[in-house]
Amino acid sequence: MRVGIQTWGSEGDIRPLVALGHGLVQRGHEVELVYTDIADRHYVEVAASLGMTARAVATPVIADQNELHEIGLRVINASNPLADGKIVFDRLLKPVEDAIFAAAVDLCRRSDLIVSHLVLNQVRAAAELAGKPAVSVTLAHTIVPSRHNRPQGLPRLGEVANAAAWAVGRFMLNRVMLGRVNDFRRRVGVPPVKDLLLDGWASHLLNLIAVSPEICAEQPDWPRWNRVCGFLALPSTTHEQIAPELEAFLNAGEPPVFMGFGSLMPVSSSYLTDSVALMKEAARLAGCRAIIQAEMPPERSDRLVIIGRCPHAQVFPRCAAVVHHCGAGTTHTTLKAGVPSVGVPHVSDQFGWAEELQRLGVAPTVVVRRSLTAPKLARGITEVLAAPGMRSRAAAIAARMKDDDGPATAALMIEEAHRTWLANRSPQGF
């Protein structure tokens, strides 16, 4: 089968789709990846090493680092998830939606099946026009409505309250964003949808929920197309090795605390300097050794090392705790490493992941990024380091996640969905 995969966003949005492509290649399928990175990361070489082709479209979305930094600050300081989501869509997706759609139309010509990031309604529209089966990928279960789970940020008040809260949340989302999605759909010649979360984004053939079953089970009131496949992770040994200076630091004393905010850590400006200074002061107050991941000149002492990129899957198991922004990828990597977290959510679904870490008993009370101070961060680190129960619970979760293989499971689900689609479109049932 020829599978076209299209995604957009930060590294945390693109890497899982690369991993899914690898899972499909392992099953003998031909995979072509099209991606749009909001910054300037590239995946052609990585994809080639994993047996697929890749090409960038409208990358970077924002070439000016200062402009990207300004957008990031606006998102972090937004008043609620709808507000930050609207900024992201207006500034980072809408300007490139025509290029994404054109690439999707082209990709459909060469593909038997299309897989896309949940929010790429442009790809969904192209697949509908081409008559090709489409699969969506959702990277956070916290945005899948269910009476059994409340929307993130709300108290646990039971099934009736959950259902009402989801109805209100869907109404608000539709009020803010559905109109612009349907405007685009009409413009390219496909019918409008009635509900963005239930119909406009999630494929009714298969919506892969890329979350470990240890975090989220399939809910009894979900539509049949929502399937939990496990997190879509690249092989832990792929492409990146621990730098010699970091290896030396890890071997030189007690396990350190890792600190990093992924793609939300700025690459320049006083904000970067201030963020690193805050982390350094928090480590001093907590009395711990620390690894700080930041794009700035390296620094190393017996108590601290500042590094650029590093392979999280190899480094995290050797740490006492991980301070992170609660992105889906970092959250899963931390849990699979068997170490507790100090969650510092910045935007959107990160608040939901932070709540999940607390629910699992592997993280202290959340401190949001816009109110973070060195003393607050130090208190969180100290609480984790003084709580052996968090470490033991994290280790138990890691043991249960040991054999998770999200890409392989997702590939099997995609094959099943394709067979179903073929059977349903054939009058003979073949």
N, C-alpha and C positions, 0 to 999 in steps of 0.2 A: 504494500500500500504506500502511496505517495502522500505524505503528511506535510501540510504547510502550517507552520507555527508563527504567530505574530504577537508581539508584545511591545510595551511602552512603559517608560517610567525611570526609576532609579535602579541601581544594581540589584536591590532587593526585589524588584519586579521582574527583572530580566533573567537573573541566574536560575530561578526555579524553572522557567520555561526552557532554558538550556539543558537543565538536568532532565526534564521530561523528554526532550528530544533525544538525549542519550539513552533513556529507557526504551524509547521506540526503536532506535537504531539497534540496540541489543536484541530486540525481538525480530530483527530482519527488515525493518521498514526504511524507506528512503525519506529523509527529513530535510526540509529547507526552513531555515529560521530567518524571519525579518524582524528587526528590532529598531525602536526609536528611543535613544537614551537622552534624558533631559540634560545631562552634562556632556561629557566627551569620552565615555568609556567605550571600548570596542571589544567585540566577541568573535571576530572572524577566525582568529587563530585557535582560540579555545574550542569553538564549534568544530573546526576541521580536525582537531586532535581527537574529538569524540565521534567522528564519523559522519558529520552532517555539514551542509553548507550554510553560510550566514551572510547577510548583508544589512548594512545600516540604511535607514531612511530618515531624513530630516534630523540627523544627529550631528551636533548637539542641538537640542531645542533652544537652549539658551547658551550662546557662546561666551557672553560677558560674565565673568565670575562675580563681579560686583552686583550685576542685575540678579543673578541666581541667588546670591546671598540675601539681597533685599527681599526677594520673593519668599525665601525660607523664613526670614524673620517675621514677615507678615503672616505666614501660615502658623508659626509657633505662637504668635500673640493673638491669633483669632479667638473669638469668644466661645465657639462651639464647633463640633465636627462638621456641621453643614457649612459654616462660614469658611473653615479652612479648606474643605473640599471644593467649594466654589472658586476660591483663589487658585487652587491647583488646576482645575479644569479650564478656567479662563486664561490663565497665563502659560500653562505648560502642555495642554492638550488641544484646545480649540485652534491655536495658531497653526498646528500641523495636521489637523484632521483631514484636510483634502489630500495631503501627501500620503498619509496613512491609508486612506481609502483607495487611492490609486494603486498603491503597492499591494493592497489586499485583493483588488480586482485582478491584478497581474498574477498574484500568488494562487488565486483560485483556478486560473487556467491550467496550472501545472499540478494541481493537488486533487486527490480523491477525497480528502477530509481536511477541514481547517480547525486549528486549535488557537484560541486567543485569550489574552488577559480579559478578565470579566468586564472591565469598563470600556473596552474597545468596541463600542456599538458600530463604529465605522467598518470593522472587519465582519461583524455579524451581518450588516447590511449587504456587504459585498458577497458573502456566502449565500444569502437569500437570493440575490439577483442571479447568481451563477447556478443555483439549484444544488449546492454542495452541502453535505452534512457539516454541522459546526458544533464544536465542543468549547465550553468556557472553563476557565480556571479561576477559582476564588481562593485568595491567599489568606483569608481570615474568616473563620466560622462565625465570628461575632456579628457579621452583617447578614447572616442567613436567618430569616424570621422563624421563630418556633415558640409555641406556648410554654415549652419546657426551659427556655433560656430567655433572660431579660435582655433588652438592648443595653449596650455598655454604658456604665455610669449611673444606672438606675438601681434602686434598692431591690432586694429579693422579696417580692410581695405575693408570689404565687402565680399560677397559670392564667387566671382571668386577667390579672393586672398586666402580665407579660403580653397577652394578646392585645389588650388595649394600647399598651405602649408601642407595640410594633405598628399598629394601625396608625397611630399619631405620627410615628417616625416615618412611615412610608408616605403619608400625606405631605409631610413637610419636605421630604426629598423630592417628591413629584412636583411640588409647588416651585421648588428652587431650580430643578434641573431637567424635568421631563420635557418641558417645552422646547428647550434647545436641542435635545436628542431627537424629538419628533420633527422639528424643523429640518434637521439634517436628513432624516429618513425620507421625508417628503421630497426634498431637493434631489435625492439620488434615485427616487422612484420606488420606494418600498413603503408599505402601510405603517402608520403610527402604532405605537404600543400604548397600553392603558396604565401600566404600572412599571416603573423603572426597575425596582428591586426584584420583582417577581417575574416580569416578562421581558423587559428591555435589555437587561444585562445577562441573566442566567440562561444558558441554552436549555431548551426543553428536551433535547436529545440526551445530553450529559453535561452536568455542571460538576467538575472535579473540585472538591474542597480539600486543598493541599495542607492538611493539618493532621498531626499524629492522632491515631485513635486513643492514645493515652490522654490526650487533652480533650478531645471531642468525639463522642460516638454519634452515629447517624440517629437523628431524632424521629420518633414514630409519626409525627405530623408533617414531616418534610415531603414535598412532592418526590416522586420516584427518581427524578433526574438528578437530585442532589446526592452525591456519593463521596464519602470520605476515603481518600486514597493514601493519606500519609503525606508528610512533608516531602517536597521535591528538592532533594539535596544532591549536589555533585559528589562524586567519589571523594572521600576526605584526603586522598593523596594526590589529587589532580593539580598539577601545574605549580603549586606553591609549596615551598619548603621553609622551615624555620631558619631565619638568618643566623649565622654563627654568633653574632653579638647577643642576640636574644636567647639562643641556646645556652650561652655562657651565663647570662643573667639568671635564667631559670634554674641552672645547676648550682648557683652560688649561695643559696639561702633558702629560707622557708618559702612555701608557695605564695606568690604575689596576688594582689587584686588587679584584675584587668579592667581598664576604663576606656570606653570608646563609644561614640554615638553614630558610627557607620557613615552613611552618605549625608547625614544631617550635621556632621562635624565639618565646619567650614574649612576651606583650604587656604584662606588668607584673611586679612583684616584683623582689627583689634578684637573682634569677637572670638577668633581662634586663640589669640594670645590670652585673652581673659578666661576662656574655657579651660585651657591647659593650666593656667595659674590656679584656677579654682580646684581642679583635680589634684594638683600637686599639694595644695594646702590641705585638702581633705585627707590625702594619704598621710601627711605629717600629723594631723590631728588624730587620725585613727591609729597611728603607729604601725602602719603596714608597709611592706614592700609593694611597689606598684609598677604596672606596665600601662603607659598611656599611648593610645594610638592616635596620631595626629600628623598631618602633612606639614611638618616643620623640621628645622635642623635637628638631627638625632642628638640625644643626650643620654648619658649613662653614668650611674654611680652604683654603689652596692645596694642602695635602697630604691632606685628609680631608673627606669629606662623609657625613653620616648622613641617610638618607632612609627614607620609608615604602615603599609599593608603587612598583614601576617595571616597565616592560615588558622583561622579560629578553631576549626575542628581538631587541630593538633595542639594548639596552645591552651584552650580552655580547660581540658582535663588536668592540666598541671597548675591550675590556679586555685586559690582559696575561695574566690567569688568573682563575679563579673558585673561591673557597672555598665549598663547599656540602655539604649533608647527604646527597647521592647519592639523592635521590628520583628516580623514573622520569622525571618531567617535566623537572626541572632537569638531569639527566644528558643527556637527548636535546637539550635546548636548548643546553647547553654544547657538545656535539659538533657540532651543526649550525652553531654560531657559529664553529667552527674554533679554539677556544682550549683550552688545557690546564686541568686541574682539580687542586685539592687536596681530596681526599675526606675528609669527617669524618662517617662514618655514625653514625646514632643508634640505629635500630631495624630489625628484620625484614629485608625484602628490600633495604634500603639497603646492607647489607654485601655482598650479591651484586653490586649495581651498582658499588660501590667496587672490587671485584675485577675487574670487567669493564673499568673505566677503566685499571687497572694492566695488564691483559692487552693492551689496545690500545696501551699505551705512551704514554698521555697524562696520567698522574698518578703521583706518587711513592707511597711506602709510606703506607698508611692509618693515620690516628690516630683511634681511636674517641672519641666525644664524652665519655664518662664519664672518660677519662684525658687530655683535651685541656688543654694549658697554652700560654701565649703563646710560650715558647721553641720548643716542639714545632711549633706552627703556623707560626712564623717560619721554622723550618728547612725545612718543606715548601714554603712560598712561595719561599724563596731557591733551593731545588733546581729548582723549575719555571722560575723566571725565568732561571736559568743554564743551562737545557737547551734549546737551539734545536731539538733533535730532537723534543721533545715538541710544540712549536709546529708544526713542519712536518708531523708525523703527524696532529695535530688538523686542520690545514688540508686535508690530503689526504682525511681522512674526511668533512669538511664538503663538499668538492667532490663526493664520491660520493653524499652525502645530499641534494644540492641539489634534485633533482626528486622526492624522497619526498613522497607525498601519502597518508598513512595513512587519513584519513577517506574519501577517494574509493575507495581500494582496499578498505577494509572494507565500504563500501556495496555494491560489486559482489559481494563475497563473501556478504553477507547476501541479496542478490537471488538469487544462485545457490542458497544454502541453502533459501530459501523455495520456489523452483521444485522442488527435490529433494523437499522435504517434501510439496508438493502432489501431485507425481507418485506418491510412495510411498503416499499415503493414498487415492488414487483407484483403484478397481478397473479403470478403463479406461486408467490410466496418463497421464491428461491433467492 
